[in-house]
Amino acid sequence: MQQRPDPSDLKRAARARLVGLVLVGTMVLWLGAQWLGGRLGWETRYVFLFDLAALAGFLWALVVTYQIWRGRRG
């Protein structure tokens, strides 16, 4: 007999999937912007904006991952 997962576990799993998607998407977009910026000769300040956006995405993922971890402990 199978048990149904707890709703809080399902919510945590959905948040973890979202974190994974954001991490992958951020990395792909950041690498693509770095490559494209090098090929097109963008100014450093424009490429730096992509760096800051990637840092924001990674920081968001870190914060949400910490929240998931803390929620599991409680």
N, C-alpha and C positions, 0 to 999 in steps of 0.2 A: 504494500500500500504506500502510495506516495503522499508526502505532505506538501501542502501549498506553502510557498515561501512567504515569509512575513512581509507585509507591505513596506516596512522600513528598509528591509533588505533590498526589495525591488527598487525603491527610491535611491538607495545608495548605489546600486548597480547602474542605474540610469545616469547618475551624476558621474560615476567613474568612466562610463563609456563616453560621456560628453568631454571629460578631461582628456581622454585618449584622442578623441577626434580633434580637439583644439590643439593638442601638442603636435600631432601629425600635420595638421593644416598650417599651423604657425611655422613649423620647420620647412615644409615644402614651399610656402610662400616666401619665406625669408631667403632660402637658398635660391629660389627663382629670381628674386629681386637682386640678390648679389650678382648672380650670373648675368642677368640682363643689364644691370648697371655697368658692369665691366665691359660688356659687348658694345653698349651704346655710348659709353664714355660719360655717364651721368656725373654731375658734380658730387663731391663728397657729402655735402649737406643733405642731398636728397637720399642718398644711400643710408646716411645716418638716421633719417626718419624711419626707414624700414627696420633698422636695428632697434630703435626705441619701441616701435610697434611690436616687434618680436619679443623684446624684454617684457612688455606689458602682457602679452599672451602667456609667456612662461610664468610670470609672477602670478597671474590669475590662476593658472593651473596648479601652481604650488599651494596657493591659499585654499583652493577648493579641495585639493588632495589632503591637506592638513585637516580641514573640516570633516572630511569623510573619515579620516583616521580617528579623530577625536569622537565622532559620533559612534563609531564602533566600540570604542573603549567604554563609553558611558552607559 
